[in-house]
């Protein structure tokens, strides 16, 4: 049966990237299911979940993809990034190395993703204030230098998780709707009318089987 979740005006694919252990999976589960798992294991392969929000009285459905940050899974990159119009580049505010590696992840995005992809730098685990290793101002400066939006979040206590996803989806929506107004040709960055309906798999299954990659 088709439910309300199948009714949407726009479908946007957003990917989560960053080192293993920075909390990507918990950001996904907090936003899509309002869940947090302290015993969360590293993601093996790919999974995705969906959630719809309202932007300017339009229903925007986000299909959010999460993959392991470990090097041995990087062979999936081209399929993973294909059709993505947004990316959350996540680091752990208590582990400076995960922030340093943001530059490498940014280069990977530039190499594999659409040139117009909207990117947000996310400093996760803001609840670990006493263990902070990455100054907020330093991360904000890095984001500004590279043309990224920036926010610190905590999947544990929900701080800014909604705001992060709403902000990036609203920004994507504004770009897409502006292109429609100006009559520019639709690219991969187009509205959902250019994307066939997808069969959303349960989050526990690997998203690589999802047919959406073939029709973008």
C-alpha positions, 0 to 999 in steps of 0.5 A: 500500500502507498502511504503518505510518505510516497506523496512528495513534490521533490525527491533529493538524495543526500549523502553522509560522508566522513571518517568512521565513528564520527556519528553519521549513522546516528545522525541518520537514525536521529533525523529519520527515526528519532533514535540513537544507539550508543552501541552503534556498529560501523556501517558495512556497505551502504544503507539509506533512510527517508523522511519528508519535510515541508519547505514553502508548502512543498513536500520535500522527500530526503533520501539520505545515504550512509556509508562506512568511512573506512578506507576498504569500502571506498570502492563504492564511491561512484555509485554512492555519489551518483545523483546526490544533490546534497552532502553532510561532511561530518567530523567528530569535535573531540577527534581532531584527525577526523576534522583534518580528514575533512579536506580529503573527503571534500576532494573526494566529493569534488572528484565524484559528485555533481559540481553543483552539490550543496555541502554542509560541514557538520561538527558532530558530538557537540555534547562532548564539550569537555573533550573538544579538540576542534575549535568552532571558529577554526571549523567555521573558517574552513567552511567559509573558505571552501564555500560550505555551510557549517553547523555543530550537532549532537545526535545523542541529545538531538542538538541541531540535527533537525536544523542541519537537515532542514537547512541543507534541504531548504537550500537545495530546494531554493536552487532547484525552484530558482532554476525552474523559475529562470527556465534553466535546463534541468540537470541531475539537480532537477526536481523529482519529476525527473526521478522515477518513484523508488521502492524504499528498502528497510534501513537494515538492508543494504541500499546498494540494491535500491533501483534509484541509482539507475534512473538518475 
